[in-house]
């Protein structure tokens, strides 16, 4: 699997939203794109959560030193 890139995922989500707002998707494509956007959003949330945990750990270590 390709390495997850947060910025690329956000750009893909924005593209999907723009297409939906401009009525550029038919019903079948919309369903597929919504599923893709949902997965990308989940990946982004997971990445942000992990990053936050790492930051908190680093801050905790630096305060206990």
PDB file as gemmi writes it, atoms N, CA and C in Angstrom:
CRYST1    1.000    1.000    1.000  90.00  90.00  90.00 P 1                      
ATOM      1  N   UNK A   1       0.846  -1.197   0.000  1.00  0.00           N  
ATOM      2  CA  UNK A   1       0.000   0.000   0.000  1.00  0.00           C  
ATOM      3  C   UNK A   1       0.884   1.251   0.000  1.00  0.00           C  
ATOM      4  N   UNK A   2       0.464   2.239  -0.755  1.00  0.00           N  
ATOM      5  CA  UNK A   2       1.204   3.489  -0.840  1.00  0.00           C  
ATOM      6  C   UNK A   2       1.216   4.158   0.536  1.00  0.00           C  
ATOM      7  N   UNK A   3       2.338   4.792   0.851  1.00  0.00           N  
ATOM      8  CA  UNK A   3       2.447   5.501   2.113  1.00  0.00           C  
ATOM      9  C   UNK A   3       1.391   6.604   2.161  1.00  0.00           C  
ATOM     10  N   UNK A   4       0.726   6.712   3.284  1.00  0.00           N  
ATOM     11  CA  UNK A   4      -0.341   7.687   3.467  1.00  0.00           C  
ATOM     12  C   UNK A   4       0.227   9.095   3.577  1.00  0.00           C  
ATOM     13  N   UNK A   5      -0.256  10.004   2.756  1.00  0.00           N  
ATOM     14  CA  UNK A   5       0.156  11.390   2.785  1.00  0.00           C  
ATOM     15  C   UNK A   5      -1.064  12.242   3.120  1.00  0.00           C  
ATOM     16  N   UNK A   6      -1.028  12.878   4.271  1.00  0.00           N  
ATOM     17  CA  UNK A   6      -2.160  13.653   4.764  1.00  0.00           C  
ATOM     18  C   UNK A   6      -2.591  14.736   3.770  1.00  0.00           C  
ATOM     19  N   UNK A   7      -1.635  15.492   3.262  1.00  0.00           N  
ATOM     20  CA  UNK A   7      -1.964  16.592   2.359  1.00  0.00           C  
ATOM     21  C   UNK A   7      -2.633  16.102   1.077  1.00  0.00           C  
ATOM     22  N   UNK A   8      -2.143  14.985   0.545  1.00  0.00           N  
ATOM     23  CA  UNK A   8      -2.753  14.419  -0.663  1.00  0.00           C  
ATOM     24  C   UNK A   8      -4.181  13.955  -0.382  1.00  0.00           C  
ATOM     25  N   UNK A   9      -4.386  13.359   0.779  1.00  0.00           N  
ATOM     26  CA  UNK A   9      -5.725  12.883   1.144  1.00  0.00           C  
ATOM     27  C   UNK A   9      -6.695  14.056   1.253  1.00  0.00           C  
ATOM     28  N   UNK A  10      -6.270  15.132   1.897  1.00  0.00           N  
ATOM     29  CA  UNK A  10      -7.127  16.313   2.039  1.00  0.00           C  
ATOM     30  C   UNK A  10      -7.447  16.893   0.665  1.00  0.00           C  
ATOM     31  N   UNK A  11      -6.462  16.943  -0.216  1.00  0.00           N  
ATOM     32  CA  UNK A  11      -6.692  17.458  -1.572  1.00  0.00           C  
ATOM     33  C   UNK A  11      -7.710  16.592  -2.316  1.00  0.00           C  
ATOM     34  N   UNK A  12      -7.628  15.279  -2.159  1.00  0.00           N  
ATOM     35  CA  UNK A  12      -8.589  14.386  -2.810  1.00  0.00           C  
ATOM     36  C   UNK A  12      -9.993  14.610  -2.255  1.00  0.00           C  
ATOM     37  N   UNK A  13     -10.108  14.791  -0.941  1.00  0.00           N  
ATOM     38  CA  UNK A  13     -11.416  15.053  -0.328  1.00  0.00           C  
ATOM     39  C   UNK A  13     -11.987  16.354  -0.884  1.00  0.00           C  
ATOM     40  N   UNK A  14     -11.154  17.388  -0.962  1.00  0.00           N  
ATOM     41  CA  UNK A  14     -11.612  18.679  -1.490  1.00  0.00           C  
ATOM     42  C   UNK A  14     -12.084  18.555  -2.931  1.00  0.00           C  
ATOM     43  N   UNK A  15     -11.394  17.759  -3.733  1.00  0.00           N  
ATOM     44  CA  UNK A  15     -11.791  17.541  -5.124  1.00  0.00           C  
ATOM     45  C   UNK A  15     -13.150  16.863  -5.195  1.00  0.00           C  
ATOM     46  N   UNK A  16     -13.344  15.846  -4.369  1.00  0.00           N  
ATOM     47  CA  UNK A  16     -14.627  15.135  -4.342  1.00  0.00           C  
ATOM     48  C   UNK A  16     -15.752  16.092  -3.950  1.00  0.00           C  
ATOM     49  N   UNK A  17     -15.522  16.909  -2.933  1.00  0.00           N  
ATOM     50  CA  UNK A  17     -16.545  17.858  -2.475  1.00  0.00           C  
ATOM     51  C   UNK A  17     -16.881  18.857  -3.581  1.00  0.00           C  
ATOM     52  N   UNK A  18     -15.850  19.375  -4.255  1.00  0.00           N  
ATOM     53  CA  UNK A  18     -16.094  20.321  -5.360  1.00  0.00           C  
ATOM     54  C   UNK A  18     -16.948  19.695  -6.464  1.00  0.00           C  
ATOM     55  N   UNK A  19     -16.625  18.443  -6.810  1.00  0.00           N  
ATOM     56  CA  UNK A  19     -17.400  17.762  -7.854  1.00  0.00           C  
ATOM     57  C   UNK A  19     -18.848  17.584  -7.427  1.00  0.00           C  
ATOM     58  N   UNK A  20     -19.055  17.266  -6.152  1.00  0.00           N  
ATOM     59  CA  UNK A  20     -20.424  17.106  -5.653  1.00  0.00           C  
ATOM     60  C   UNK A  20     -21.164  18.449  -5.683  1.00  0.00           C  
ATOM     61  N   UNK A  21     -20.490  19.511  -5.246  1.00  0.00           N  
ATOM     62  CA  UNK A  21     -21.115  20.832  -5.218  1.00  0.00           C  
ATOM     63  C   UNK A  21     -21.468  21.322  -6.612  1.00  0.00           C  
ATOM     64  N   UNK A  22     -20.681  20.919  -7.604  1.00  0.00           N  
ATOM     65  CA  UNK A  22     -20.906  21.361  -8.986  1.00  0.00           C  
ATOM     66  C   UNK A  22     -21.730  20.361  -9.800  1.00  0.00           C  
ATOM     67  N   UNK A  23     -22.312  19.383  -9.113  1.00  0.00           N  
ATOM     68  CA  UNK A  23     -23.139  18.362  -9.772  1.00  0.00           C  
ATOM     69  C   UNK A  23     -22.399  17.669 -10.913  1.00  0.00           C  
ATOM     70  N   UNK A  24     -21.115  17.354 -10.706  1.00  0.00           N  
ATOM     71  CA  UNK A  24     -20.315  16.694 -11.729  1.00  0.00           C  
ATOM     72  C   UNK A  24     -20.299  15.175 -11.576  1.00  0.00           C  
ATOM     73  N   UNK A  25     -21.044  14.662 -10.620  1.00  0.00           N  
ATOM     74  CA  UNK A  25     -21.049  13.213 -10.386  1.00  0.00           C  
ATOM     75  C   UNK A  25     -22.448  12.652 -10.604  1.00  0.00           C  
ATOM     76  N   UNK A  26     -22.518  11.536 -11.327  1.00  0.00           N  
ATOM     77  CA  UNK A  26     -23.795  10.856 -11.425  1.00  0.00           C  
ATOM     78  C   UNK A  26     -23.993  10.036 -10.140  1.00  0.00           C  
ATOM     79  N   UNK A  27     -25.143   9.432  -9.998  1.00  0.00           N  
ATOM     80  CA  UNK A  27     -25.480   8.725  -8.763  1.00  0.00           C  
ATOM     81  C   UNK A  27     -24.473   7.614  -8.454  1.00  0.00           C  
ATOM     82  N   UNK A  28     -24.108   6.820  -9.452  1.00  0.00           N  
ATOM     83  CA  UNK A  28     -23.154   5.731  -9.217  1.00  0.00           C  
ATOM     84  C   UNK A  28     -21.782   6.262  -8.813  1.00  0.00           C  
ATOM     85  N   UNK A  29     -21.324   7.282  -9.507  1.00  0.00           N  
ATOM     86  CA  UNK A  29     -20.028   7.871  -9.177  1.00  0.00           C  
ATOM     87  C   UNK A  29     -20.062   8.524  -7.805  1.00  0.00           C  
ATOM     88  N   UNK A  30     -21.181   9.157  -7.477  1.00  0.00           N  
ATOM     89  CA  UNK A  30     -21.291   9.827  -6.186  1.00  0.00           C  
ATOM     90  C   UNK A  30     -21.146   8.829  -5.043  1.00  0.00           C  
ATOM     91  N   UNK A  31     -21.794   7.687  -5.169  1.00  0.00           N  
ATOM     92  CA  UNK A  31     -21.698   6.660  -4.136  1.00  0.00           C  
ATOM     93  C   UNK A  31     -20.257   6.204  -3.971  1.00  0.00           C  
ATOM     94  N   UNK A  32     -19.593   5.953  -5.076  1.00  0.00           N  
ATOM     95  CA  UNK A  32     -18.192   5.515  -5.042  1.00  0.00           C  
ATOM     96  C   UNK A  32     -17.298   6.589  -4.442  1.00  0.00           C  
ATOM     97  N   UNK A  33     -17.498   7.827  -4.848  1.00  0.00           N  
ATOM     98  CA  UNK A  33     -16.670   8.930  -4.357  1.00  0.00           C  
ATOM     99  C   UNK A  33     -16.926   9.205  -2.872  1.00  0.00           C  
ATOM    100  N   UNK A  34     -18.171   9.066  -2.439  1.00  0.00           N  
ATOM    101  CA  UNK A  34     -18.477   9.257  -1.017  1.00  0.00           C  
ATOM    102  C   UNK A  34     -17.789   8.199  -0.167  1.00  0.00           C  
ATOM    103  N   UNK A  35     -17.760   6.971  -0.645  1.00  0.00           N  
ATOM    104  CA  UNK A  35     -17.062   5.904   0.083  1.00  0.00           C  
ATOM    105  C   UNK A  35     -15.570   6.206   0.161  1.00  0.00           C  
ATOM    106  N   UNK A  36     -15.012   6.685  -0.949  1.00  0.00           N  
ATOM    107  CA  UNK A  36     -13.596   7.031  -0.976  1.00  0.00           C  
ATOM    108  C   UNK A  36     -13.321   8.181  -0.002  1.00  0.00           C  
ATOM    109  N   UNK A  37     -14.163   9.202  -0.025  1.00  0.00           N  
ATOM    110  CA  UNK A  37     -13.991  10.343   0.868  1.00  0.00           C  
ATOM    111  C   UNK A  37     -14.093   9.905   2.327  1.00  0.00           C  
ATOM    112  N   UNK A  38     -15.026   9.016   2.614  1.00  0.00           N  
ATOM    113  CA  UNK A  38     -15.202   8.517   3.976  1.00  0.00           C  
ATOM    114  C   UNK A  38     -13.931   7.817   4.455  1.00  0.00           C  
ATOM    115  N   UNK A  39     -13.331   7.001   3.609  1.00  0.00           N  
ATOM    116  CA  UNK A  39     -12.097   6.298   3.961  1.00  0.00           C  
ATOM    117  C   UNK A  39     -10.944   7.296   4.143  1.00  0.00           C  
ATOM    118  N   UNK A  40     -10.856   8.274   3.262  1.00  0.00           N  
ATOM    119  CA  UNK A  40      -9.812   9.288   3.390  1.00  0.00           C  
ATOM    120  C   UNK A  40      -9.966  10.091   4.679  1.00  0.00           C  
ATOM    121  N   UNK A  41     -11.189  10.429   5.033  1.00  0.00           N  
ATOM    122  CA  UNK A  41     -11.448  11.160   6.277  1.00  0.00           C  
ATOM    123  C   UNK A  41     -11.038  10.319   7.478  1.00  0.00           C  
ATOM    124  N   UNK A  42     -11.337   9.031   7.438  1.00  0.00           N  
ATOM    125  CA  UNK A  42     -10.946   8.143   8.533  1.00  0.00           C  
ATOM    126  C   UNK A  42      -9.426   8.099   8.665  1.00  0.00           C  
ATOM    127  N   UNK A  43      -8.732   7.985   7.541  1.00  0.00           N  
ATOM    128  CA  UNK A  43      -7.265   7.964   7.561  1.00  0.00           C  
ATOM    129  C   UNK A  43      -6.702   9.269   8.113  1.00  0.00           C  
ATOM    130  N   UNK A  44      -7.292  10.386   7.723  1.00  0.00           N  
ATOM    131  CA  UNK A  44      -6.833  11.681   8.217  1.00  0.00           C  
ATOM    132  C   UNK A  44      -7.048  11.805   9.724  1.00  0.00           C  
ATOM    133  N   UNK A  45      -8.214  11.387  10.193  1.00  0.00           N  
ATOM    134  CA  UNK A  45      -8.483  11.446  11.625  1.00  0.00           C  
ATOM    135  C   UNK A  45      -7.503  10.572  12.398  1.00  0.00           C  
ATOM    136  N   UNK A  46      -7.232   9.374  11.883  1.00  0.00           N  
ATOM    137  CA  UNK A  46      -6.275   8.479  12.532  1.00  0.00           C  
ATOM    138  C   UNK A  46      -4.890   9.112  12.583  1.00  0.00           C  
ATOM    139  N   UNK A  47      -4.486   9.730  11.484  1.00  0.00           N  
ATOM    140  CA  UNK A  47      -3.167  10.377  11.411  1.00  0.00           C  
ATOM    141  C   UNK A  47      -3.081  11.517  12.421  1.00  0.00           C  
ATOM    142  N   UNK A  48      -4.129  12.332  12.497  1.00  0.00           N  
ATOM    143  CA  UNK A  48      -4.131  13.445  13.437  1.00  0.00           C  
ATOM    144  C   UNK A  48      -4.099  12.956  14.884  1.00  0.00           C  
ATOM    145  N   UNK A  49      -4.840  11.893  15.171  1.00  0.00           N  
ATOM    146  CA  UNK A  49      -4.849  11.329  16.516  1.00  0.00           C  
ATOM    147  C   UNK A  49      -3.469  10.810  16.894  1.00  0.00           C  
ATOM    148  N   UNK A  50      -2.835  10.067  15.993  1.00  0.00           N  
ATOM    149  CA  UNK A  50      -1.496   9.529  16.259  1.00  0.00           C  
ATOM    150  C   UNK A  50      -0.484  10.648  16.426  1.00  0.00           C  
ATOM    151  N   UNK A  51      -0.585  11.672  15.596  1.00  0.00           N  
ATOM    152  CA  UNK A  51       0.333  12.800  15.698  1.00  0.00           C  
ATOM    153  C   UNK A  51       0.151  13.511  17.033  1.00  0.00           C  
ATOM    154  N   UNK A  52      -1.090  13.707  17.448  1.00  0.00           N  
ATOM    155  CA  UNK A  52      -1.367  14.344  18.732  1.00  0.00           C  
ATOM    156  C   UNK A  52      -0.791  13.519  19.880  1.00  0.00           C  
ATOM    157  N   UNK A  53      -0.957  12.198  19.815  1.00  0.00           N  
ATOM    158  CA  UNK A  53      -0.414  11.326  20.858  1.00  0.00           C  
ATOM    159  C   UNK A  53       1.106  11.430  20.923  1.00  0.00           C  
ATOM    160  N   UNK A  54       1.752  11.478  19.755  1.00  0.00           N  
ATOM    161  CA  UNK A  54       3.209  11.602  19.719  1.00  0.00           C  
ATOM    162  C   UNK A  54       3.662  12.935  20.311  1.00  0.00           C  
ATOM    163  N   UNK A  55       2.953  14.005  19.984  1.00  0.00           N  
ATOM    164  CA  UNK A  55       3.291  15.330  20.512  1.00  0.00           C  
ATOM    165  C   UNK A  55       3.137  15.343  22.032  1.00  0.00           C  
ATOM    166  N   UNK A  56       2.027  14.782  22.515  1.00  0.00           N  
ATOM    167  CA  UNK A  56       1.795  14.748  23.965  1.00  0.00           C  
ATOM    168  C   UNK A  56       2.889  13.945  24.666  1.00  0.00           C  
ATOM    169  N   UNK A  57       3.311  12.861  24.060  1.00  0.00           N  
ATOM    170  CA  UNK A  57       4.383  12.028  24.627  1.00  0.00           C  
ATOM    171  C   UNK A  57       5.686  12.819  24.700  1.00  0.00           C  
ATOM    172  N   UNK A  58       6.011  13.505  23.606  1.00  0.00           N  
ATOM    173  CA  UNK A  58       7.240  14.304  23.562  1.00  0.00           C  
ATOM    174  C   UNK A  58       7.189  15.410  24.606  1.00  0.00           C  
ATOM    175  N   UNK A  59       6.040  16.085  24.680  1.00  0.00           N  
ATOM    176  CA  UNK A  59       5.904  17.168  25.665  1.00  0.00           C  
ATOM    177  C   UNK A  59       6.010  16.625  27.085  1.00  0.00           C  
ATOM    178  N   UNK A  60       5.417  15.453  27.321  1.00  0.00           N  
ATOM    179  CA  UNK A  60       5.492  14.826  28.639  1.00  0.00           C  
ATOM    180  C   UNK A  60       6.912  14.458  29.005  1.00  0.00           C  
ATOM    181  N   UNK A  61       7.662  13.950  28.041  1.00  0.00           N  
ATOM    182  CA  UNK A  61       9.063  13.568  28.280  1.00  0.00           C  
ATOM    183  C   UNK A  61       9.911  14.799  28.556  1.00  0.00           C  
ATOM    184  N   UNK A  62       9.658  15.881  27.816  1.00  0.00           N  
ATOM    185  CA  UNK A  62      10.475  17.083  28.007  1.00  0.00           C  
ATOM    186  C   UNK A  62      10.170  17.767  29.342  1.00  0.00           C  
ATOM    187  N   UNK A  63       8.960  17.645  29.827  1.00  0.00           N  
ATOM    188  CA  UNK A  63       8.605  18.252  31.110  1.00  0.00           C  
ATOM    189  C   UNK A  63       9.123  17.446  32.276  1.00  0.00           C  
ATOM    190  N   UNK A  64       9.299  16.135  32.088  1.00  0.00           N  
ATOM    191  CA  UNK A  64       9.783  15.299  33.192  1.00  0.00           C  
ATOM    192  C   UNK A  64      11.308  15.281  33.269  1.00  0.00           C  
ATOM    193  N   UNK A  65      11.969  15.888  32.286  1.00  0.00           N  
ATOM    194  CA  UNK A  65      13.451  15.910  32.276  1.00  0.00           C  
ATOM    195  C   UNK A  65      13.994  16.977  33.180  1.00  0.00           C  
TER     196      UNK A  65                                                      
END                                                                             
